[in-house]
Amino acid sequence: TLGKGYYCQQRSHIRNASYQLIIIINMPKIEIMGESDIYVKTGSTVNLKCVITQSLEEPAYIFWYHDNERVLNYDRSAKDIRMERVGPDTTVGTLVIYNGRREDSGNYTCSPSNLDSASVLLHVLNGEHPAAMQRGKNAASPIPGRWWSHLSAGLGLSACLPPRTAAIAVVLLGLAGHA
């Protein structure tokens, strides 16, 4: 090993060759945009955006789960699921929940075909005061009232999770031939 690369040597009776390689591991990232806990009022439209970046391969599909049950796209007046490639290495999967109800509260998981998943908790409130609730992981700061209308957009964040696969790019730095 030389620094951040690998040194390879090929020996034969004809000639010796040396190669220096740097291996760059490009780990795809997955996150649901926003906070890890989302608070919205009943009747709100909720947009959950699952963003996959640094992925050389577009997922064949992105499934969404609500409390471990797959969300189906059969009633587009209640829920809609979209997937869009927005760049050479970025895919966005969106789950739209129209007219959010209390029973829409729970854990939402974005699960692409070729990566691990990301999750967020949705809380659909029916008259409760959001300042009395906590957000994030054990956070004690209440949601400021001025942000309440923005929260109804329903964006959430999940920590980046290690993917099942990683794209590996190999760069050939040098080649030296010896007789």
C-alpha positions in Angstrom: 0.0 0.0 0.0 1.3 3.4 -1.0 -0.7 6.2 0.7 -4.3 6.0 -0.4 -3.5 3.7 -3.3 -2.4 0.2 -4.0 0.8 -0.8 -5.7 0.6 -3.8 -7.9 3.5 -5.6 -9.6 3.3 -8.1 -12.4 6.3 -10.4 -12.9 7.0 -12.6 -15.9 10.0 -13.9 -17.7 9.5 -11.3 -20.5 9.1 -8.1 -18.5 8.0 -6.7 -15.1 5.3 -4.0 -14.9 4.3 -1.9 -12.0 0.9 -0.2 -11.6 -0.2 2.4 -9.0 -3.9 2.5 -8.5 -6.1 4.8 -6.4 -9.5 3.2 -5.6 -12.2 5.7 -5.0 -15.3 4.3 -3.2 -18.4 6.2 -4.1 -21.0 5.4 -1.5 -24.6 6.2 -2.5 -26.5 8.2 0.1 -30.2 8.1 0.9 -32.2 10.5 2.9 -35.7 11.8 3.4 -35.5 15.6 3.2 -36.3 17.7 6.3 -36.7 16.7 10.0 -36.8 13.1 11.4 -40.2 14.0 12.9 -42.8 15.8 10.8 -45.8 17.6 12.3 -48.8 18.6 10.1 -52.4 19.5 10.6 -55.2 17.3 9.5 -56.2 18.1 6.0 -52.7 19.0 5.0 -50.9 17.8 1.9 -47.7 16.0 2.9 -44.8 15.6 0.5 -42.1 13.1 1.5 -39.0 13.3 -0.7 -36.5 10.5 -0.7 -33.3 11.7 -2.3 -30.7 9.2 -3.5 -27.4 10.8 -4.4 -24.0 9.5 -5.6 -25.7 6.5 -7.2 -24.3 5.5 -10.6 -27.2 3.2 -11.1 -30.9 4.3 -11.0 -33.0 2.1 -8.8 -35.5 -0.1 -10.7 -38.2 1.1 -8.2 -38.6 2.9 -4.9 -41.2 1.4 -2.5 -42.7 3.4 0.3 -43.9 1.7 3.5 -46.3 3.1 6.2 -45.7 1.2 9.5 -44.1 -1.7 7.6 -47.0 -2.0 5.1 -46.3 -1.1 1.5 -48.1 2.0 0.3 -49.8 1.3 -3.0 -50.5 3.8 -5.7 -54.0 2.6 -6.6 -55.9 5.6 -5.3 -54.2 8.7 -6.6 -56.8 11.0 -5.0 -55.4 9.9 -1.5 -51.7 9.1 -2.2 -49.4 9.5 -5.1 -45.9 8.0 -5.7 -43.4 9.3 -8.1 -39.8 8.6 -9.1 -37.6 10.9 -11.1 -33.9 10.9 -12.2 -32.8 14.5 -11.7 -29.1 14.2 -12.6 -26.5 11.7 -13.6 -26.2 10.3 -10.1 -29.4 11.5 -8.3 -32.9 10.0 -8.1 -35.8 11.5 -6.1 -38.8 9.4 -5.0 -41.8 11.3 -3.8 -44.8 10.2 -1.7 -47.6 12.7 -1.7 -50.4 12.2 0.9 -53.4 14.4 0.1 -55.8 15.6 2.9 -53.7 14.0 5.7 -55.7 12.2 8.4 -54.8 11.0 11.9 -54.5 7.4 10.6 -51.8 8.6 8.2 -49.6 9.2 11.2 -46.7 6.8 11.7 -43.4 5.6 10.3 -42.7 6.1 6.6 -39.9 4.3 5.0 -38.4 4.8 1.5 -36.9 1.6 0.2 -35.1 1.7 -3.2 -34.4 -1.5 -5.1 -30.7 -1.2 -4.8 -30.0 0.4 -1.5 -30.8 0.4 2.2 -33.8 2.4 3.4 -34.5 5.7 5.1 -37.4 6.5 7.5 -39.2 9.4 9.0 -42.1 9.8 11.6 -45.2 11.6 10.5 -47.5 13.1 13.1 -50.9 14.3 11.8 -52.4 16.6 14.5 -56.0 17.3 15.1 -56.1 20.4 17.1 -53.1 19.6 19.4 -50.7 22.4 20.0 -47.4 21.5 18.3 -45.3 23.5 20.9 -46.2 20.9 23.5 -44.6 18.2 21.4 -40.9 17.5 21.0 -39.1 17.0 17.6 -36.1 15.1 16.5 -34.3 12.6 18.7 -34.8 13.6 22.4 -34.9 17.3 21.4 -36.5 19.6 24.0 -37.0 22.6 21.7 -40.6 23.0 20.6 -41.6 23.8 17.1 -41.8 27.6 16.7 -45.2 28.9 15.7 -43.9 30.8 12.7 -42.7 27.5 11.2 -46.0 25.7 11.5 -47.2 26.6 8.0 -43.9 25.4 6.6 -44.2 22.1 8.4 -47.4 21.3 6.7 -45.4 20.8 3.5 -44.3 17.6 5.3 -40.7 17.2 4.4 -38.6 14.9 6.7 -35.0 13.8 7.1 -33.5 10.5 7.9 -29.8 9.8 8.7 -27.8 8.5 5.8 -27.6 4.8 5.9 -24.9 2.6 4.6 -25.9 1.1 1.2 -25.9 -2.5 0.3 -23.8 -1.7 -2.7 -21.1 0.8 -3.5 -19.8 2.0 -6.8 -16.1 1.7 -7.2 -14.1 3.7 -9.6 -10.5 2.7 -10.3 -8.1 5.3 -11.6 -4.8 4.2 -13.2 -2.1 6.6 -12.1 1.1 5.2 -13.4 2.5 2.5 -15.5 6.2 1.6 -15.5 7.6 -1.2 -17.6 10.8 -3.0 -16.8 12.7 -5.3 -19.1 
